[in-house]
Amino acid sequence: MTRLITFAAALIFAGAVAAEDRYVGYYYPDITSEETFDRVIRASEGAGKAVRLDFINVLTTAQLEAPESPRFVFFAKGSDAGTLILTALDDDVFSSIYRARAIMAQLTVSVRKGGFFQQEDLQYVATFYDLLQLMQFDEMIITDGETWSHRVTFTR
């Protein structure tokens, strides 16, 4: 009886882990590091699935229209498109978490130049993470697509 209970508990635990990381092994390798982003610079309403998907479409279109080939891709997953995944397409761009953070800093510069942050007087304080928080993403996964993945969880 004890074995049966232990086996059942193991199955339940395995199911919970699989549900939590259902994209591991398909879109990215195991999560190797995590952080939580909990700063809320503005309350946001109306930032639903359509807003998140439009954001991904704008980023992807800009990458595809650029003269050079993209070095990483953006895509959203989940029934409400709440998971943003950034995956490297070559071995150098996200060869370390530090290079990935440099890309996040570069994306911050790009979004600060946009009209929304300037209109809201946030261009000097907001970051790319703040934008994702405003759009109500639940999490972002950054990965080299081979050996590591980093999860950023957004809490509101």
PyRosetta script that sets phi, psi and omega in degrees:
from pyrosetta import init, pose_from_sequence

init()
pose = pose_from_sequence("MTRLITFAAALIFAGAVAAEDRYVGYYYPDITSEETFDRVIRASEGAGKAVRLDFINVLTTAQLEAPESPRFVFFAKGSDAGTLILTALDDDVFSSIYRARAIMAQLTVSVRKGGFFQQEDLQYVATFYDLLQLMQFDEMIITDGETWSHRVTFTR")
pose.set_psi(1, -40.2)
pose.set_omega(1, 179.3)
pose.set_phi(2, -62.2)
pose.set_psi(2, -40.1)
pose.set_omega(2, 178.2)
pose.set_phi(3, -62.7)
pose.set_psi(3, -40.7)
pose.set_omega(3, -179.8)
pose.set_phi(4, -63.5)
pose.set_psi(4, -43.6)
pose.set_omega(4, 179.2)
pose.set_phi(5, -65.4)
pose.set_psi(5, -43.1)
pose.set_omega(5, 178.6)
pose.set_phi(6, -62.5)
pose.set_psi(6, -43.7)
pose.set_omega(6, 179.2)
pose.set_phi(7, -63.1)
pose.set_psi(7, -43.7)
pose.set_omega(7, 179.2)
pose.set_phi(8, -63.4)
pose.set_psi(8, -42.1)
pose.set_omega(8, 178.5)
pose.set_phi(9, -63.6)
pose.set_psi(9, -40.0)
pose.set_omega(9, 178.6)
pose.set_phi(10, -63.9)
pose.set_psi(10, -40.7)
pose.set_omega(10, 178.0)
pose.set_phi(11, -64.9)
pose.set_psi(11, -42.0)
pose.set_omega(11, 179.0)
pose.set_phi(12, -63.8)
pose.set_psi(12, -44.9)
pose.set_omega(12, 179.3)
pose.set_phi(13, -63.0)
pose.set_psi(13, -44.0)
pose.set_omega(13, 179.5)
pose.set_phi(14, -62.7)
pose.set_psi(14, -39.1)
pose.set_omega(14, 177.8)
pose.set_phi(15, -65.1)
pose.set_psi(15, -39.6)
pose.set_omega(15, 178.8)
pose.set_phi(16, -65.7)
pose.set_psi(16, -42.3)
pose.set_omega(16, 178.6)
pose.set_phi(17, -65.3)
pose.set_psi(17, -43.1)
pose.set_omega(17, -179.9)
pose.set_phi(18, -63.4)
pose.set_psi(18, -39.7)
pose.set_omega(18, 179.4)
pose.set_phi(19, -66.6)
pose.set_psi(19, -37.3)
pose.set_omega(19, -178.8)
pose.set_phi(20, -67.9)
pose.set_psi(20, -39.2)
pose.set_omega(20, -176.4)
pose.set_phi(21, -118.1)
pose.set_psi(21, 52.3)
pose.set_omega(21, -173.7)
pose.set_phi(22, -68.6)
pose.set_psi(22, -15.0)
pose.set_omega(22, 179.4)
pose.set_phi(23, -94.6)
pose.set_psi(23, -11.4)
pose.set_omega(23, 178.3)
pose.set_phi(24, -63.0)
pose.set_psi(24, 133.9)
pose.set_omega(24, 179.4)
pose.set_phi(25, 88.4)
pose.set_psi(25, -12.1)
pose.set_omega(25, 177.0)
pose.set_phi(26, -113.5)
pose.set_psi(26, -54.5)
pose.set_omega(26, 179.7)
pose.set_phi(27, -97.6)
pose.set_psi(27, -23.7)
pose.set_omega(27, -178.8)
pose.set_phi(28, -159.9)
pose.set_psi(28, 159.6)
pose.set_omega(28, 177.5)
pose.set_phi(29, -73.6)
pose.set_psi(29, 177.1)
pose.set_omega(29, 179.9)
pose.set_phi(30, -49.6)
pose.set_psi(30, 145.4)
pose.set_omega(30, 175.8)
pose.set_phi(31, -67.4)
pose.set_psi(31, 125.4)
pose.set_omega(31, -178.8)
pose.set_phi(32, -107.5)
pose.set_psi(32, -15.9)
pose.set_omega(32, 176.2)
pose.set_phi(33, -154.5)
pose.set_psi(33, 156.8)
pose.set_omega(33, -177.4)
pose.set_phi(34, -144.7)
pose.set_psi(34, 155.7)
pose.set_omega(34, 171.9)
pose.set_phi(35, -149.8)
pose.set_psi(35, 161.6)
pose.set_omega(35, 177.3)
pose.set_phi(36, -118.0)
pose.set_psi(36, 131.6)
pose.set_omega(36, 176.0)
pose.set_phi(37, -108.5)
pose.set_psi(37, 113.5)
pose.set_omega(37, -174.1)
pose.set_phi(38, -120.3)
pose.set_psi(38, 7.3)
pose.set_omega(38, 178.0)
pose.set_phi(39, -75.3)
pose.set_psi(39, 132.1)
pose.set_omega(39, 176.0)
pose.set_phi(40, -121.5)
pose.set_psi(40, 108.1)
pose.set_omega(40, -177.9)
pose.set_phi(41, -85.3)
pose.set_psi(41, -23.2)
pose.set_omega(41, 176.9)
pose.set_phi(42, -153.4)
pose.set_psi(42, 144.4)
pose.set_omega(42, 171.8)
pose.set_phi(43, -72.6)
pose.set_psi(43, 143.0)
pose.set_omega(43, 179.5)
pose.set_phi(44, -127.0)
pose.set_psi(44, 137.2)
pose.set_omega(44, 176.9)
pose.set_phi(45, -126.8)
pose.set_psi(45, 147.9)
pose.set_omega(45, 176.7)
pose.set_phi(46, 82.0)
pose.set_psi(46, 6.9)
pose.set_omega(46, 178.6)
pose.set_phi(47, -89.5)
pose.set_psi(47, 87.4)
pose.set_omega(47, -177.9)
pose.set_phi(48, -106.5)
pose.set_psi(48, -163.3)
pose.set_omega(48, -177.4)
pose.set_phi(49, -56.0)
pose.set_psi(49, -43.5)
pose.set_omega(49, -178.1)
pose.set_phi(50, -60.9)
pose.set_psi(50, -40.9)
pose.set_omega(50, 179.0)
pose.set_phi(51, -63.8)
pose.set_psi(51, -44.7)
pose.set_omega(51, -179.2)
pose.set_phi(52, -64.4)
pose.set_psi(52, -42.7)
pose.set_omega(52, 179.9)
pose.set_phi(53, -68.3)
pose.set_psi(53, -38.3)
pose.set_omega(53, 175.8)
pose.set_phi(54, -61.9)
pose.set_psi(54, -40.2)
pose.set_omega(54, 177.9)
pose.set_phi(55, -59.2)
pose.set_psi(55, -47.7)
pose.set_omega(55, 178.6)
pose.set_phi(56, -61.8)
pose.set_psi(56, -41.8)
pose.set_omega(56, 179.5)
pose.set_phi(57, -63.0)
pose.set_psi(57, -41.0)
pose.set_omega(57, 178.5)
pose.set_phi(58, -64.5)
pose.set_psi(58, -45.7)
pose.set_omega(58, 179.2)
pose.set_phi(59, -61.8)
pose.set_psi(59, -45.1)
pose.set_omega(59, -178.3)
pose.set_phi(60, -66.0)
pose.set_psi(60, -42.3)
pose.set_omega(60, 178.4)
pose.set_phi(61, -61.1)
pose.set_psi(61, -43.7)
pose.set_omega(61, 178.6)
pose.set_phi(62, -61.2)
pose.set_psi(62, -41.5)
pose.set_omega(62, 178.4)
pose.set_phi(63, -63.9)
pose.set_psi(63, -43.8)
pose.set_omega(63, -176.7)
pose.set_phi(64, -71.6)
pose.set_psi(64, -25.0)
pose.set_omega(64, 178.3)
pose.set_phi(65, -85.4)
pose.set_psi(65, -13.2)
pose.set_omega(65, 178.8)
pose.set_phi(66, -69.3)
pose.set_psi(66, 152.3)
pose.set_omega(66, -177.7)
pose.set_phi(67, -66.9)
pose.set_psi(67, -27.2)
pose.set_omega(67, 179.3)
pose.set_phi(68, -97.4)
pose.set_psi(68, 157.0)
pose.set_omega(68, 178.8)
pose.set_phi(69, -70.9)
pose.set_psi(69, 145.2)
pose.set_omega(69, 177.6)
pose.set_phi(70, -61.4)
pose.set_psi(70, 144.5)
pose.set_omega(70, 177.6)
pose.set_phi(71, -101.0)
pose.set_psi(71, -11.9)
pose.set_omega(71, 174.9)
pose.set_phi(72, -152.6)
pose.set_psi(72, 160.2)
pose.set_omega(72, -179.4)
pose.set_phi(73, -122.0)
pose.set_psi(73, 152.7)
pose.set_omega(73, 174.1)
pose.set_phi(74, -109.4)
pose.set_psi(74, 138.1)
pose.set_omega(74, 167.2)
pose.set_phi(75, -155.8)
pose.set_psi(75, 155.8)
pose.set_omega(75, -178.2)
pose.set_phi(76, -111.4)
pose.set_psi(76, 144.3)
pose.set_omega(76, 178.0)
pose.set_phi(77, -132.9)
pose.set_psi(77, 167.1)
pose.set_omega(77, 179.9)
pose.set_phi(78, 102.3)
pose.set_psi(78, 156.2)
pose.set_omega(78, -176.7)
pose.set_phi(79, -61.4)
pose.set_psi(79, -27.6)
pose.set_omega(79, 177.9)
pose.set_phi(80, -111.7)
pose.set_psi(80, 16.5)
pose.set_omega(80, -179.6)
pose.set_phi(81, 55.9)
pose.set_psi(81, 38.4)
pose.set_omega(81, -176.7)
pose.set_phi(82, -87.8)
pose.set_psi(82, -6.8)
pose.set_omega(82, 178.4)
pose.set_phi(83, -110.1)
pose.set_psi(83, 118.3)
pose.set_omega(83, 175.4)
pose.set_phi(84, -96.8)
pose.set_psi(84, 128.8)
pose.set_omega(84, 179.7)
pose.set_phi(85, -119.1)
pose.set_psi(85, 128.6)
pose.set_omega(85, 174.2)
pose.set_phi(86, -114.6)
pose.set_psi(86, 118.6)
pose.set_omega(86, -176.9)
pose.set_phi(87, -121.7)
pose.set_psi(87, 130.8)
pose.set_omega(87, 177.5)
pose.set_phi(88, -68.8)
pose.set_psi(88, 144.8)
pose.set_omega(88, 177.0)
pose.set_phi(89, -105.8)
pose.set_psi(89, -4.8)
pose.set_omega(89, 175.7)
pose.set_phi(90, -137.2)
pose.set_psi(90, 173.8)
pose.set_omega(90, -173.7)
pose.set_phi(91, -82.3)
pose.set_psi(91, -5.9)
pose.set_omega(91, -174.7)
pose.set_phi(92, -105.7)
pose.set_psi(92, -36.5)
pose.set_omega(92, -169.0)
pose.set_phi(93, -59.5)
pose.set_psi(93, -44.0)
pose.set_omega(93, 177.5)
pose.set_phi(94, -116.9)
pose.set_psi(94, 42.9)
pose.set_omega(94, -177.2)
pose.set_phi(95, -66.9)
pose.set_psi(95, -13.6)
pose.set_omega(95, 174.1)
pose.set_phi(96, -150.8)
pose.set_psi(96, 163.6)
pose.set_omega(96, 177.0)
pose.set_phi(97, -62.1)
pose.set_psi(97, -29.2)
pose.set_omega(97, -179.1)
pose.set_phi(98, -68.6)
pose.set_psi(98, -39.2)
pose.set_omega(98, 175.7)
pose.set_phi(99, -68.9)
pose.set_psi(99, -35.5)
pose.set_omega(99, 176.6)
pose.set_phi(100, -64.1)
pose.set_psi(100, -40.9)
pose.set_omega(100, 178.0)
pose.set_phi(101, -65.1)
pose.set_psi(101, -33.1)
pose.set_omega(101, 176.3)
pose.set_phi(102, -64.2)
pose.set_psi(102, -38.7)
pose.set_omega(102, 176.1)
pose.set_phi(103, -64.1)
pose.set_psi(103, -39.8)
pose.set_omega(103, 178.0)
pose.set_phi(104, -62.2)
pose.set_psi(104, -39.0)
pose.set_omega(104, 177.5)
pose.set_phi(105, -65.0)
pose.set_psi(105, -40.2)
pose.set_omega(105, 177.9)
pose.set_phi(106, -65.3)
pose.set_psi(106, -39.8)
pose.set_omega(106, 177.0)
pose.set_phi(107, -65.6)
pose.set_psi(107, -33.0)
pose.set_omega(107, 175.7)
pose.set_phi(108, -60.4)
pose.set_psi(108, -44.5)
pose.set_omega(108, 178.4)
pose.set_phi(109, -59.4)
pose.set_psi(109, -43.5)
pose.set_omega(109, -179.2)
pose.set_phi(110, -62.0)
pose.set_psi(110, -45.5)
pose.set_omega(110, -177.1)
pose.set_phi(111, -74.4)
pose.set_psi(111, -27.8)
pose.set_omega(111, 177.2)
pose.set_phi(112, -66.5)
pose.set_psi(112, -28.2)
pose.set_omega(112, 178.6)
pose.set_phi(113, -76.8)
pose.set_psi(113, -15.5)
pose.set_omega(113, -177.8)
pose.set_phi(114, -70.9)
pose.set_psi(114, 158.1)
pose.set_omega(114, -176.6)
pose.set_phi(115, -63.2)
pose.set_psi(115, -34.3)
pose.set_omega(115, -176.1)
pose.set_phi(116, -62.2)
pose.set_psi(116, -50.9)
pose.set_omega(116, -177.9)
pose.set_phi(117, -64.5)
pose.set_psi(117, -36.1)
pose.set_omega(117, 178.2)
pose.set_phi(118, -70.1)
pose.set_psi(118, -41.7)
pose.set_omega(118, 178.7)
pose.set_phi(119, -61.4)
pose.set_psi(119, -38.2)
pose.set_omega(119, -178.4)
pose.set_phi(120, -89.4)
pose.set_psi(120, 5.1)
pose.set_omega(120, -179.3)
pose.set_phi(121, 57.3)
pose.set_psi(121, 42.8)
pose.set_omega(121, -179.5)
pose.set_phi(122, -114.7)
pose.set_psi(122, 2.7)
pose.set_omega(122, -171.6)
pose.set_phi(123, -63.5)
pose.set_psi(123, -16.5)
pose.set_omega(123, -179.7)
pose.set_phi(124, -103.2)
pose.set_psi(124, -6.8)
pose.set_omega(124, -176.5)
pose.set_phi(125, -124.3)
pose.set_psi(125, -28.5)
pose.set_omega(125, -173.6)
pose.set_phi(126, -81.2)
pose.set_psi(126, 151.1)
pose.set_omega(126, 178.9)
pose.set_phi(127, -120.5)
pose.set_psi(127, 175.1)
pose.set_omega(127, 174.8)
pose.set_phi(128, -58.2)
pose.set_psi(128, -39.3)
pose.set_omega(128, 177.5)
pose.set_phi(129, -61.9)
pose.set_psi(129, -40.1)
pose.set_omega(129, 177.8)
pose.set_phi(130, -60.6)
pose.set_psi(130, -40.8)
pose.set_omega(130, 178.5)
pose.set_phi(131, -61.7)
pose.set_psi(131, -44.3)
pose.set_omega(131, 178.4)
pose.set_phi(132, -63.6)
pose.set_psi(132, -37.5)
pose.set_omega(132, 176.9)
pose.set_phi(133, -63.1)
pose.set_psi(133, -44.3)
pose.set_omega(133, 179.0)
pose.set_phi(134, -62.5)
pose.set_psi(134, -34.8)
pose.set_omega(134, 179.2)
pose.set_phi(135, -82.7)
pose.set_psi(135, 2.8)
pose.set_omega(135, 175.9)
pose.set_phi(136, 61.7)
pose.set_psi(136, 39.1)
pose.set_omega(136, 167.8)
pose.set_phi(137, -67.8)
pose.set_psi(137, 144.8)
pose.set_omega(137, 176.9)
pose.set_phi(138, -83.7)
pose.set_psi(138, -36.2)
pose.set_omega(138, -177.8)
pose.set_phi(139, -159.2)
pose.set_psi(139, 160.7)
pose.set_omega(139, 172.8)
pose.set_phi(140, -131.0)
pose.set_psi(140, 135.3)
pose.set_omega(140, 175.6)
pose.set_phi(141, -113.3)
pose.set_psi(141, 126.2)
pose.set_omega(141, 175.1)
pose.set_phi(142, -111.9)
pose.set_psi(142, 131.1)
pose.set_omega(142, -176.3)
pose.set_phi(143, -146.1)
pose.set_psi(143, 149.5)
pose.set_omega(143, 172.2)
pose.set_phi(144, -80.5)
pose.set_psi(144, -5.2)
pose.set_omega(144, 178.1)
pose.set_phi(145, 77.9)
pose.set_psi(145, 7.3)
pose.set_omega(145, -176.7)
pose.set_phi(146, -138.8)
pose.set_psi(146, -53.4)
pose.set_omega(146, -171.4)
pose.set_phi(147, -120.9)
pose.set_psi(147, -23.7)
pose.set_omega(147, -176.5)
pose.set_phi(148, -142.8)
pose.set_psi(148, 155.8)
pose.set_omega(148, 174.1)
pose.set_phi(149, -142.4)
pose.set_psi(149, 140.8)
pose.set_omega(149, 179.4)
pose.set_phi(150, -120.6)
pose.set_psi(150, 127.9)
pose.set_omega(150, -179.7)
pose.set_phi(151, -104.5)
pose.set_psi(151, 130.7)
pose.set_omega(151, 171.1)
pose.set_phi(152, -112.1)
pose.set_psi(152, 119.2)
pose.set_omega(152, 178.4)
pose.set_phi(153, -99.6)
pose.set_psi(153, 129.3)
pose.set_omega(153, 179.6)
pose.set_phi(154, -99.2)
pose.set_psi(154, 123.3)
pose.set_omega(154, 177.9)
pose.set_phi(155, -113.1)
pose.set_psi(155, 143.9)
pose.set_omega(155, 180.0)
pose.set_phi(156, -121.7)
pose.dump_pdb("model.pdb")
